[in-house]
Amino acid sequence: MKTPKGFLWITIIIALAGIVVLCLGAALWSASRPGGEKPTIQVLQPQPDAPLYAHVPVSVQATASGQHRPIRWLRFYVDTLLSGEQMGPQTQLIGTWTWTPASPGLHTLAFVAANDQGERDMVTLTVTVLPAADRDGDNVPDEQDSCPDQAGAAINQGCPVANDSDADGLPDEQDACPQEAGRPEERGCPLDAIPDQDGDGVADWDDHCPSEAGQPEQNGCPTLAWFADSDADGLTDVADSCPQQPGPAANNGCPVQQPSDRDGDGVPDDQDTCPDQGGSPQNGGCPLTEDGDGDGVPDAQDQCPDQAGWLQVNGCLPDDWFVDHDLDHVPDRIDSCTDRWGPIPLLGCPDPNDDDGDGVSNAQDQCPNRSGLPWNVGCPDERLAIGRENRFCDLAPFLCPRSFTDVDCNAHPEACGLDTGCPQDADCDGVPDDLDECPDRFGLGFEGNTSGCPLDWNGNGQADENDDDHDGVPNEMDSCPQAQGSLQNSGCPRPEGETVNLQVELER
């Protein structure tokens, strides 16, 4: 007679076997169904035998097509870094990009396409980049160098720049890091030396609140800065390009010296009680001396003297201040485009020359439909994880023994470097142990995460093991645990047209 414990074990074994059969059956069905065809990728440029040179731009072109399924996107990677993207859906996508090799040697170009069913294919091309003729050694090829026998900077056509201690092309008086070579986009500073005294990730020269940690979307200012007006010129710090110097709104809050306004504070001299000292229009052109909440409204006129507010409502908060329909961090009260995302300098309206709003113009952006980084031609800092297809561990990772190896790799043992075929992968997450920074913990190996470590999307210092949809909202707090959403909407996607209220507690 079977004991209850024996029945339990039999039930568990049958259930696990059923899961395996279902997963394998699903994989076989997916591979055999008519709509399961992979995209076809063809690389048009560069040709395998074309001579390529370091620091010389290369035209890159590829196509992706499908007979029955439209192509959703085509992506271009250089040495695993995303360097270009073309979005669909179309029956055929043509991607055209520019790549400037930074160094000679072997480089791997990868082209990945996906159709509307999620089927993918990848084509790789290994190219040899030769050193360009550069007799002055300034990394500007002789054919592009106006001073081929004098080391100079690329931004000056290869010619030297006067008073440029670090030889990066920026004169010392314009260089934020005059002793360390950097790019003009970073004011001459290396990426690891950009000054950021409040540590909020916004460089001091772009930070309207350089001594207070804030949000990049708010010009480096905290939410309170929407109401703070340090120079009392009527323009709040977050929108003020000169938050410590009074100036008119027409000049973004910076002083403009004119014959009729010699201190440049926007108050004409004939109306300015302090014509030689920048001050507040609310105080006769003189600096404020009594403003307890720092909102630029004198305490004598402030109906809410202990709470930062707005001049237009006598120093108090507007009732509708926290409404932000498009979630662009620009409250609807001052947002000129309440139904479209836009940056603060454009008062919440999209930049017509920058569709994805990443600060890289469409003409220069090789990923124009996704917000990216200026140093990466407008593409996200996304790495290509070359995984193994149809892995047993992908279907049921919780059933994968530590010693499991993938039979699908056995056909190419030379690529795996092991007699058994697949690279060793102790945690079965698709990232080989020699590349896995967390070899004993299951991580996600995909294009945005190649470390092999569990993700920490919400930044709480703990892996998101209990965040099934990876939206940064733990399952126990997520009202939609299977659909990516936002923390502001309890983990759910925001329905079209829904009003979002941002709850902000202001300091007193």
C-alpha positions as CSV (number, residue, x, y, z in Angstrom):
1,M,0.0,0.0,0.0
2,K,1.4,3.4,-1.0
3,T,1.9,5.9,1.8
4,P,0.7,9.5,1.3
5,K,4.3,10.6,1.1
6,G,4.8,8.1,-1.8
7,F,1.8,9.5,-3.6
8,L,3.2,13.0,-3.2
9,W,6.5,12.1,-4.8
10,I,4.8,10.3,-7.7
11,T,2.5,13.4,-8.2
12,I,5.6,15.7,-8.2
13,I,7.5,13.5,-10.7
14,I,4.5,13.3,-13.0
15,A,3.9,17.0,-12.9
16,L,7.6,17.8,-13.7
17,A,7.6,15.3,-16.5
18,G,4.4,17.0,-17.9
19,I,6.0,20.4,-17.8
20,V,9.1,19.1,-19.7
21,V,6.9,17.5,-22.3
22,L,4.8,20.6,-22.7
23,C,7.9,22.8,-23.0
24,L,9.6,20.6,-25.5
25,G,6.4,20.2,-27.5
26,A,6.0,24.0,-27.6
27,A,9.5,24.4,-28.8
28,L,9.0,21.8,-31.6
29,W,5.7,23.4,-32.6
30,S,7.3,26.9,-32.7
31,A,10.1,25.6,-34.9
32,S,7.8,23.8,-37.3
33,R,4.8,26.2,-37.6
34,P,4.6,28.1,-40.9
35,G,4.9,31.5,-39.3
36,G,8.1,30.4,-37.5
37,E,10.5,31.4,-40.3
38,K,13.5,33.5,-39.4
39,P,14.4,36.8,-41.1
40,T,16.9,36.7,-43.9
41,I,19.8,39.1,-43.5
42,Q,22.1,40.3,-46.2
43,V,25.1,42.5,-45.6
44,L,25.7,44.9,-48.4
45,Q,28.5,47.0,-47.0
46,P,31.3,46.7,-46.1
47,Q,32.4,43.9,-48.4
48,P,34.6,41.3,-46.7
49,D,37.6,42.2,-48.7
50,A,37.2,46.0,-48.6
51,P,40.2,47.9,-47.1
52,L,39.2,49.6,-43.9
53,Y,41.3,52.1,-41.9
54,A,41.3,53.3,-38.4
55,H,39.6,56.7,-37.8
56,V,38.2,56.7,-41.4
57,P,34.4,56.6,-41.6
58,V,32.9,53.4,-43.1
59,S,29.5,53.1,-44.7
60,V,27.6,50.1,-43.3
61,Q,24.4,48.7,-45.0
62,A,22.3,45.6,-44.4
63,T,18.9,44.4,-45.3
64,A,16.5,42.1,-43.4
65,S,13.5,40.5,-45.1
66,G,10.8,37.8,-44.6
67,Q,8.6,36.0,-46.9
68,H,5.5,35.7,-44.7
69,R,6.2,37.9,-41.6
70,P,7.1,41.6,-41.5
71,I,10.5,42.5,-39.9
72,R,10.1,44.4,-36.7
73,W,13.6,45.7,-36.3
74,L,17.2,45.4,-37.6
75,R,20.1,46.2,-35.4
76,F,23.8,46.7,-36.0
77,Y,26.5,45.9,-33.4
78,V,30.3,46.6,-33.4
79,D,32.2,44.3,-31.0
80,T,28.9,43.6,-29.2
81,L,28.0,47.3,-28.7
82,L,24.8,48.5,-30.3
83,S,25.8,51.0,-33.0
84,G,22.7,51.3,-35.2
85,E,19.0,50.4,-35.5
86,Q,16.3,50.5,-38.1
87,M,12.7,50.0,-37.0
88,G,9.8,48.5,-38.9
89,P,7.5,46.8,-39.3
90,Q,8.1,46.2,-43.0
91,T,8.5,43.3,-45.4
92,Q,12.0,44.4,-46.0
93,L,14.1,46.7,-43.8
94,I,17.2,48.5,-45.0
95,G,19.6,49.8,-42.5
96,T,22.3,52.4,-43.4
97,W,24.8,53.5,-40.8
98,T,28.3,55.0,-40.5
99,W,31.0,53.4,-38.4
100,T,34.3,55.1,-37.6
101,P,36.8,52.4,-36.4
102,A,38.6,53.7,-33.3
103,S,41.5,51.3,-33.5
104,P,43.2,49.0,-36.0
105,G,42.9,45.2,-35.7
106,L,40.0,42.6,-35.9
107,H,36.5,43.8,-35.3
108,T,33.3,41.9,-35.3
109,L,30.2,43.4,-36.9
110,A,26.9,41.7,-36.0
111,F,23.5,42.2,-37.6
112,V,20.4,41.0,-35.8
113,A,16.8,41.1,-37.1
114,A,13.5,40.1,-35.5
115,N,10.1,39.6,-37.1
116,D,6.7,40.3,-35.6
117,Q,6.6,36.7,-34.1
118,G,9.8,37.3,-32.2
119,E,11.8,35.0,-34.5
120,R,15.4,36.2,-34.9
121,D,18.5,35.6,-36.9
122,M,22.0,37.0,-36.8
123,V,24.8,37.4,-39.3
124,T,28.3,38.3,-38.2
125,L,31.2,39.7,-40.2
126,T,34.8,39.9,-39.0
127,V,36.7,42.7,-40.6
128,T,40.4,43.8,-40.4
129,V,41.0,47.5,-39.8
130,L,44.4,48.7,-40.9
131,P,46.3,51.6,-39.4
132,A,45.6,54.8,-41.4
133,A,48.6,56.8,-42.8
134,D,49.2,59.3,-40.0
135,R,52.7,60.5,-40.0
136,D,52.2,63.0,-37.2
137,G,50.5,60.4,-34.9
138,D,47.5,62.5,-33.9
139,N,44.9,60.0,-35.0
140,V,43.8,62.2,-37.8
141,P,44.5,60.3,-41.1
142,D,46.8,62.2,-43.4
143,E,44.1,62.4,-46.1
144,Q,41.9,64.4,-43.6
145,D,44.7,66.2,-41.9
146,S,45.3,69.9,-42.8
147,C,48.6,69.8,-40.8
148,P,49.9,66.2,-41.6
149,D,53.3,67.0,-40.1
150,Q,52.1,68.7,-36.9
151,A,50.1,66.8,-34.3
152,G,46.7,68.4,-33.7
153,A,43.1,67.8,-32.9
154,A,40.4,66.3,-35.1
155,I,38.0,69.2,-34.3
156,N,40.7,71.5,-35.8
157,Q,41.3,69.4,-38.9
158,G,44.4,67.9,-37.4
159,C,46.1,71.2,-36.7
160,P,47.4,72.3,-33.3
161,V,45.4,74.6,-31.2
162,A,47.1,77.5,-29.3
163,N,47.1,77.3,-25.5
164,D,45.8,73.7,-25.4
165,S,47.8,71.9,-22.6
166,D,46.2,68.5,-23.1
167,A,46.1,68.7,-26.9
168,D,42.4,67.7,-27.2
169,G,41.5,70.6,-29.4
170,L,39.9,72.8,-26.8
171,P,41.8,75.9,-25.6
172,D,42.5,75.8,-21.9
173,E,40.1,78.7,-21.3
174,Q,37.3,76.6,-22.8
175,D,38.4,73.3,-21.3
176,A,36.8,72.2,-18.0
177,C,39.7,69.7,-17.6
178,P,42.7,71.5,-19.2
179,Q,45.2,68.9,-18.1
180,E,43.3,65.8,-19.2
181,A,42.4,65.2,-22.8
182,G,38.7,64.7,-23.5
183,R,36.0,65.2,-26.1
184,P,34.4,68.5,-26.9
185,E,31.0,67.0,-26.0
186,E,32.2,66.7,-22.4
187,R,33.9,70.1,-22.3
188,G,37.3,68.5,-22.8
189,C,37.0,66.1,-19.8
190,P,37.4,62.3,-19.9
191,L,34.2,60.4,-19.2
192,D,35.5,59.3,-15.8
193,A,36.5,62.9,-14.8
194,I,33.4,64.9,-15.6
195,P,32.8,67.3,-12.6
196,D,29.6,66.4,-10.8
197,Q,29.8,67.8,-7.2
198,D,26.4,66.5,-6.2
199,G,26.8,63.1,-7.7
200,D,23.5,63.0,-9.6
201,G,24.9,62.1,-13.0
202,V,24.4,65.6,-14.4
203,A,27.6,67.4,-15.2
204,D,28.1,70.6,-13.3
205,W,28.0,72.7,-16.4
206,D,24.6,71.4,-17.3
207,D,23.3,71.2,-13.7
208,H,21.0,74.1,-12.7
209,C,21.3,72.9,-9.1
210,P,25.0,71.7,-8.9
211,S,25.1,71.4,-5.2
212,E,21.8,69.5,-4.8
213,A,21.3,66.0,-6.2
214,G,18.4,65.9,-8.6
215,Q,17.0,64.3,-11.7
216,P,18.5,64.5,-15.2
217,E,15.0,65.2,-16.6
218,Q,14.9,68.3,-14.3
219,N,18.2,69.7,-15.3
220,G,19.9,68.1,-12.3
221,C,17.4,69.7,-9.8
222,P,15.3,68.0,-7.1
223,T,11.5,68.4,-7.4
224,L,11.6,71.2,-4.8
225,A,13.5,73.3,-7.3
226,W,10.3,73.7,-9.3
227,F,9.4,76.2,-6.6
228,A,12.8,77.5,-5.5
229,D,13.9,80.7,-7.1
230,S,17.4,81.4,-5.6
231,D,17.9,84.6,-7.4
232,A,14.3,85.8,-7.1
233,D,14.1,86.8,-10.8
234,G,10.7,85.1,-11.3
235,L,12.1,82.1,-13.1
236,T,12.4,78.9,-11.0
237,D,15.8,77.3,-10.6
238,V,14.9,74.2,-12.6
239,A,14.2,76.4,-15.7
240,D,16.8,79.1,-14.9
241,S,20.1,78.8,-16.8
242,C,21.6,81.3,-14.3
243,P,19.9,80.3,-11.0
244,Q,22.3,82.4,-8.9
245,Q,22.1,85.6,-11.1
246,P,18.9,87.5,-11.7
247,G,17.9,87.9,-15.3
248,P,14.8,88.2,-17.5
249,A,12.9,85.1,-18.6
250,A,13.5,86.0,-22.2
251,N,17.2,85.3,-21.7
252,N,16.5,82.0,-19.7
253,G,17.1,83.8,-16.4
254,C,20.5,85.1,-17.2
255,P,21.4,88.8,-16.9
256,V,21.5,90.9,-20.1
257,Q,23.3,94.2,-19.7
258,Q,21.7,97.0,-21.6
259,P,22.1,100.8,-21.5
260,S,18.8,101.0,-19.8
261,D,19.5,98.1,-17.4
262,R,23.1,98.1,-16.4
263,D,22.9,95.3,-13.8
264,G,21.0,93.1,-16.3
265,D,18.3,91.9,-13.9
266,G,15.4,92.8,-16.2
267,V,14.3,95.8,-14.2
268,P,15.0,99.0,-16.1
269,D,17.3,101.4,-14.3
270,D,14.6,104.1,-14.0
271,Q,12.5,101.6,-12.0
272,D,15.4,99.8,-10.3
273,T,16.1,100.9,-6.7
274,C,19.4,99.0,-6.9
275,P,20.5,99.7,-10.5
276,D,24.0,98.3,-10.0
277,Q,23.0,95.2,-8.1
278,G,21.0,92.3,-9.6
279,G,17.8,91.8,-7.8
280,S,14.2,90.8,-7.8
281,P,11.4,92.5,-9.8
282,Q,9.3,91.8,-6.7
283,N,11.6,93.9,-4.6
284,G,12.2,97.0,-6.7
285,G,15.2,95.4,-8.4
286,C,17.0,94.8,-5.2
287,P,18.1,91.4,-3.8
288,L,15.6,89.8,-1.4
289,T,16.6,89.8,2.2
290,E,13.6,88.1,3.7
291,D,12.4,85.0,1.9
292,G,12.2,82.1,4.4
293,D,11.1,79.4,1.9
294,G,13.4,80.5,-0.9
295,D,10.7,80.7,-3.6
296,G,11.6,84.2,-4.7
297,V,8.4,85.8,-3.2
298,P,9.2,88.2,-0.3
299,D,7.8,87.1,3.0
300,A,5.8,90.2,3.2
301,Q,3.9,89.3,0.0
302,D,4.0,85.5,0.5
303,Q,0.7,84.0,1.5
304,C,2.5,80.7,2.2
305,P,5.8,81.9,3.7
306,D,6.8,78.5,5.1
307,Q,6.2,76.5,2.0
308,A,7.9,77.1,-1.4
309,G,5.4,78.1,-4.0
310,W,4.9,80.1,-7.1
311,L,4.9,83.8,-7.6
312,Q,1.7,83.6,-9.8
313,V,-0.2,82.3,-6.8
314,N,1.3,84.5,-4.2
315,G,4.0,82.1,-3.0
316,C,1.6,79.1,-2.6
317,L,1.3,75.8,-4.6
318,P,-1.3,75.7,-7.5
319,D,-4.0,73.1,-6.9
320,D,-3.2,71.3,-10.1
321,W,0.6,71.5,-9.9
322,F,1.2,67.8,-9.7
323,V,-0.8,66.8,-12.8
324,D,1.6,65.5,-15.6
325,H,-0.3,63.7,-18.3
326,D,2.7,62.8,-20.5
327,L,5.1,61.9,-17.7
328,D,7.8,64.2,-19.0
329,H,8.5,65.7,-15.6
330,V,7.1,69.0,-16.8
331,P,3.9,69.7,-14.9
332,D,0.9,70.4,-17.1
333,R,0.5,73.9,-15.6
334,I,3.6,75.0,-17.6
335,D,3.8,72.3,-20.2
336,S,3.1,73.6,-23.7
337,C,2.5,70.1,-25.0
338,T,0.6,68.2,-22.3
339,D,0.0,65.1,-24.5
340,R,3.5,64.6,-25.8
341,W,6.8,64.0,-24.0
342,G,9.3,66.9,-24.2
343,P,12.3,68.3,-22.4
344,I,12.2,71.1,-19.9
345,P,14.1,73.7,-22.0
346,L,11.4,73.3,-24.7
347,L,8.6,73.6,-22.0
348,G,7.6,70.0,-22.4
349,C,7.3,69.9,-26.2
350,P,9.3,67.4,-28.4
351,D,12.3,68.6,-30.3
352,P,11.2,68.4,-33.9
353,N,14.8,67.4,-34.8
354,D,15.1,64.8,-32.2
355,D,12.3,62.2,-32.3
356,D,13.5,60.1,-29.3
357,G,14.5,63.1,-27.1
358,D,18.0,61.9,-26.3
359,G,19.8,65.1,-27.3
360,V,21.2,63.6,-30.5
361,S,19.6,65.1,-33.6
362,N,17.9,62.8,-36.0
363,A,20.5,63.5,-38.7
364,Q,23.3,62.2,-36.4
365,D,21.3,59.6,-34.5
366,Q,21.8,56.0,-35.6
367,C,19.0,54.8,-33.2
368,P,16.5,57.6,-33.9
369,N,13.6,55.7,-32.4
370,R,15.2,54.9,-29.0
371,S,16.7,57.3,-26.5
372,G,20.4,56.7,-26.3
373,L,23.7,58.4,-25.5
374,P,25.6,61.1,-27.4
375,W,28.9,59.2,-27.2
376,N,27.3,56.1,-28.8
377,V,25.8,57.9,-31.8
378,G,22.4,58.2,-30.1
379,C,22.1,54.4,-29.3
380,P,21.6,52.9,-25.9
381,D,24.6,51.4,-24.1
382,E,23.4,47.9,-25.1
383,R,25.5,44.9,-25.5
384,L,24.8,41.8,-27.7
385,A,24.6,38.6,-25.7
386,I,25.2,35.8,-28.2
387,G,23.2,33.1,-26.6
388,R,22.4,29.5,-27.5
389,E,19.1,28.7,-29.2
390,N,16.5,26.1,-28.2
391,R,18.4,25.4,-24.9
392,F,16.7,23.0,-22.5
393,C,17.5,25.5,-19.7
394,D,15.6,28.2,-21.6
395,L,12.5,26.1,-21.5
396,A,12.7,25.0,-17.9
397,P,15.7,26.6,-16.0
398,F,14.5,25.3,-12.6
399,L,14.9,21.7,-13.9
400,C,18.4,22.3,-15.2
401,P,21.1,20.4,-13.3
402,R,24.4,22.2,-12.7
403,S,26.3,19.8,-15.0
404,F,23.9,20.1,-17.9
405,T,25.4,20.9,-21.3
406,D,23.5,21.9,-24.4
407,V,23.4,19.3,-27.1
408,D,22.6,22.1,-29.6
409,C,26.2,23.3,-29.4
410,N,27.7,19.9,-30.1
411,A,27.6,20.6,-33.9
412,H,30.1,23.4,-33.3
413,P,32.5,22.3,-30.6
414,E,35.3,24.5,-32.0
415,A,33.2,27.5,-31.2
416,C,32.7,26.3,-27.6
417,G,36.2,25.4,-26.8
418,L,35.2,22.2,-25.0
419,D,35.1,18.6,-26.1
420,T,31.6,18.3,-24.6
421,G,30.3,21.1,-26.9
422,C,28.7,23.8,-24.9
423,P,30.5,26.2,-22.6
424,Q,30.1,25.4,-18.9
425,D,27.2,27.3,-17.4
426,A,26.8,26.3,-13.8
427,D,23.7,28.4,-13.1
428,C,22.1,27.7,-16.5
429,D,21.4,31.3,-17.4
430,G,22.9,31.3,-20.9
431,V,26.1,33.2,-19.9
432,P,29.1,30.9,-19.9
433,D,30.9,30.7,-16.6
434,D,34.1,32.4,-17.9
435,L,32.0,35.5,-18.8
436,D,29.5,35.3,-15.9
437,E,30.1,37.7,-13.1
438,C,27.6,35.8,-10.9
439,P,28.3,32.1,-12.0
440,D,26.3,30.7,-9.0
441,R,23.2,32.8,-9.5
442,F,20.7,32.7,-12.3
443,G,20.7,35.9,-14.3
444,L,19.2,37.0,-17.6
445,G,21.5,36.8,-20.7
446,F,20.0,39.2,-23.2
447,E,20.9,42.3,-25.2
448,G,20.7,44.7,-22.2
449,N,22.3,42.4,-19.6
450,T,25.3,40.3,-20.4
451,S,26.9,40.1,-17.0
452,G,25.0,37.0,-16.0
453,C,23.9,38.6,-12.7
454,P,20.3,38.9,-11.5
455,L,18.9,42.3,-12.4
456,D,18.3,45.2,-9.9
457,W,16.0,47.4,-11.9
458,N,14.7,49.3,-8.9
459,G,18.1,50.1,-7.6
460,N,17.5,48.8,-4.1
461,G,20.7,46.8,-4.0
462,Q,18.9,43.4,-4.1
463,A,18.3,41.2,-7.1
464,D,14.8,41.3,-8.5
465,E,14.0,37.6,-8.1
466,N,10.4,38.6,-7.3
467,D,9.8,40.9,-10.2
468,D,8.4,38.7,-13.0
469,D,7.9,41.5,-15.5
470,H,11.2,43.3,-14.6
471,D,9.6,46.8,-14.4
472,G,11.2,47.6,-11.1
473,V,8.0,47.0,-9.1
474,P,8.3,43.8,-6.9
475,N,5.5,41.3,-7.4
476,E,4.0,41.9,-4.0
477,M,3.6,45.6,-4.9
478,D,2.7,45.1,-8.6
479,S,-0.9,45.2,-9.5
480,C,0.0,43.9,-13.0
481,P,2.9,41.5,-12.3
482,Q,2.9,40.1,-15.9
483,A,2.9,43.4,-17.7
484,Q,5.6,46.1,-17.5
485,G,4.4,49.3,-16.0
486,S,5.7,52.1,-13.9
487,L,6.0,52.6,-10.1
488,Q,3.7,55.6,-10.4
489,N,1.0,53.4,-11.8
490,S,1.4,50.5,-9.3
491,G,3.3,48.5,-11.8
492,C,0.6,48.7,-14.5
493,P,0.9,50.2,-18.0
494,R,-0.8,53.6,-18.2
495,P,-4.1,53.5,-20.1
496,E,-4.3,55.9,-23.0
497,G,-5.5,59.3,-21.8
498,E,-5.1,58.6,-18.1
499,T,-4.2,61.5,-15.9
500,V,-1.2,60.9,-13.6
501,N,-0.8,62.8,-10.3
502,L,2.7,63.0,-9.0
503,Q,2.7,62.9,-5.2
504,V,5.6,65.1,-4.0
505,E,6.3,66.0,-0.4
506,L,7.9,69.4,-0.2
507,E,10.4,70.2,2.5
508,R,9.5,73.0,4.9
